[in-house]
């Protein structure tokens, strides 16, 4: 099997193109995605497979769309977090290490994540469990480890310990868009900085730094969670398992979801 084709097949661009075709067959499409997903499951557990499993098991399983928001490729410091969950006012970051990855950058990644998140997990395979454990044992003892088993269960082999000692105001602040940090500043200070545009970001950051760090973290997570409207995504759980994460992370509204849902269920 051409694994490069598999990566392209399970992409937003490819699925968007398929859904937009006039001659779309739901029967052929559903068989196709299931066949290719079975290959991922048995032969090629790539990052997408891990993310889709995390989304199905955690957001749609353990938690719910109403209480939990998921993000991918979140810039945290100098690193990019694979999978982030915001549940109410607390957040968890999941760094994925598949059999296709190496562990060279893991220490730096975990150091960056600890500046914004108090709970961190490495999600990996049976093959990488011990190498990961050895790597974090001394430098990052608070980090947890989850193994995605052959039976597709998420086995918590080492529970993460909450650690807020490394939280950093600037890293948290840079997770936000302008309108989001303005909402926080107005909530705390009942006004916004009255400075020249060139000074606005720096002054806003200075104000933000006066907020107690754990409160600042909660306020940031609250803003991030607002980016996703759960009511728009209610139908996600009725989509085929292999494409739920792609659909969720495509920022579609309820009307667009309804159109796709009708196409694949005909």
N, C-alpha and C positions, 0 to 999 in steps of 0.2 A: 504493500500500500504506500502511496506517495503521501508522506506525512506533511509535506509543505502544502499540499492541496487541502488536507484536513484543517490546517491552521487558517487557510483562506476561507474554507467553507463556513466555519463557525466564526464569522466576523459580521459586524454590523453592516458593512458595505455589501457583502454578498447576500445576506438575508433581505436587506432593503431592496436590492435589485430583484430578487425572486418574488417578493410580495408585490412589487409594482408591475409585474408582467400581466398582460391581459389573459394569456393562455396559462393560467396557474392551476395545477392539479393538486388538490389537498391530499389525495390518496398517495400520489407519487412523492410529494414533499414529505409527508409524515413517515413514509417508509425510508426515504433517503436519510433524514436526520437521525432516525433510530439506528439504522445500519452503521452510519458513520460514528455515531456516539458510542455504539458498542465496540468499535475499533479503538476509540479513545480509552474506554473503560478497560479493555483487555491488553492493549499493546502500547498505548501512547498517552499516558496521563500527564498532559501538559498543563500549563498554568490556567488556561481557560477551564479545563476539566475541574481543577481544584476550586476555582472561583465559583463555578456553577454549583458544585457540591456544597460549598460553604453557604451560598445563598439559599439553596433548597433546604439544607439541614438546619440552618440557624434562623434566617429571616422568616422563612415560611414554615419552619418546623418548631424550633425551640421558642422563638419569639413570635412576632406577627408583623404584618405590614403596617398596622396602626401604631405600633410602639417603636419600631426599629427602622432605621434608614441605613442603607449600605452604599459605600462608595468604592471606587477603584482608582488606582494610579494617582493617589493623593500626594502632592508635593509636601514633604515634611523636612524642613532644613535642606540638606543637600541630597536627600533620598526621596524615593517614590514608593509609598506604601501600596502593597498589592491589593489589600482588602481591608476596609474600615467599617466598623459597625458603630452607629450612634443609637443608643437605647435610652430614651428619655434624656437625662443629663450626664450620662457617662459614656465613654467611648472605648472601644477595643480595636487595636490594630493587629492584623494578621499578616505576617511575612511568609510568603509561600516559597518553599524550596523543594522542587520536584527532582526526580532522578535526572532530569535534563539540565539542572542548574549546578553551580559550584557554590562554595561557602566563603569565597574570598572576601566579599564586601559585607558580610553579615554583621561583624562587629560595628562597623561604621553606621550601617543601617539602623541597628538597634539603639545605638547612641543617639541618633537623630530622632527616632520615634519616642524615646524616653523624655524628650523635651516638650512633647505635646500630649502624650498618652501615658496614663498610669498603669494600664494593663496591656501587656504585649504577649503575643503567641507566635511561635514558629509553627507553621503547618507543613508537614513533610511526609515522607514515605517510610515504610519499615526499614528500607535500605539506609536511609539517612538519619534514622533516629539517634543512633549512638554517636556518629560524627557531630551531629548538632548538639547533643547533650554535652559532649566533651568540650565543644567550642564555647558554650554559654556557661558552663559550670563555674568558672572562676570570675570571668569579667561581667557576666549578666545573669546572676543567680535568681533574679526576680522574674525572668522571662519564662513563660510556660511553653510546653511542647504538645502539639496535637498531631497524631498520626492518622492519615487517611488510609484505612485498611483496605485489603483486597475486597472485602465485603461492602466497601463504601460507607463504613461507619467512621465517625470522628472520635477517635480514642484519645482522651486526655491523659497523656503519660506523665506529664509534669504540670501541675496547676500553677498558673501565674500568681505572683504576689503583688498586690497593689503597691506602687512606689511613685510618690509624687515629688520626691526629693530633687529630681533633675528638670522639672518643668521650667520652661523658659517663656517669658512674656512675648518676646519678639517672634519666636517660632509659632506660637499660638496665634498671634495677631496676623501673621502672613498666611494663615489658612483661610482668612476671611476676604470677602469682596468689600468694596468701599461701603456700599449701602448696609452691609452686615455689621461692620465695626462702628458705623455711625449709629446704628440702633443701640448697640451696647453703650456707647459713650453717652447718648441722650438718656438712656435708661438710668445710668449711674450719676450723671452730672446735670441733667435737665437742660443741656445746651451742647453746642458743638464748637470746636475751635474757630475763632474769628481771626484767621491769619491769611497771608497770601497763599495762593494755590501751591506755590513751590515749597511752602513750609507745612502744608496741611497734613501730609502723611506722617512726617516726623513728629509733629505736635500731637497728632492723634495717638501715635504709638506711645509718646511720653505720658499722656493721660492714662492710656490703657495700663501702663506699667505701675500705676498707683493702686490698681485693683489687686486685692489679695489673690495670689496665684491660683489657688484651687477654685475660688469663685470665678476668676477670669476663665479658667478652663471650662467650667460648667456653662458660662455664658457663651463661649465660643461654640461648644457642642450644640447648644440650643439653637444657635443661628444656622449651623450646618444642617441640622435636622429639618429646618424649615424649607430647605431647597427641594425637598420631595413631598408631594402631596399624596398621601396614601389613598385617598378617595379616587384619584386618577388611575390607580394601579390595581384596583380590586380584582380585575380579571386575570392578573398574572398567574395566579394559582391554578387556573384552568388551562393554561398553555402546556404543551409537551415539556417534560422535564429538561430535555437537552437544550432548549432555547430560552428558558426563563430568565437567566442572567443577562443574556444579550438584549432581550426585550426590555427588561427592567432598567438596564444601564443606557438605553438609547434615548432617554428623556422624551418619551412619547406621551401625548395626552390621552385622555379617555376615548376621544373620538377616533384617533389613530389606532389605538389598541383594539377598539371595537371592530374596525375595518379588517385588521389582521386576523382577529379572532374568527370572524365570519368566514374569511377565506380558508383558514386551516381546519375548520370544523364542518365544512360543507360535505 
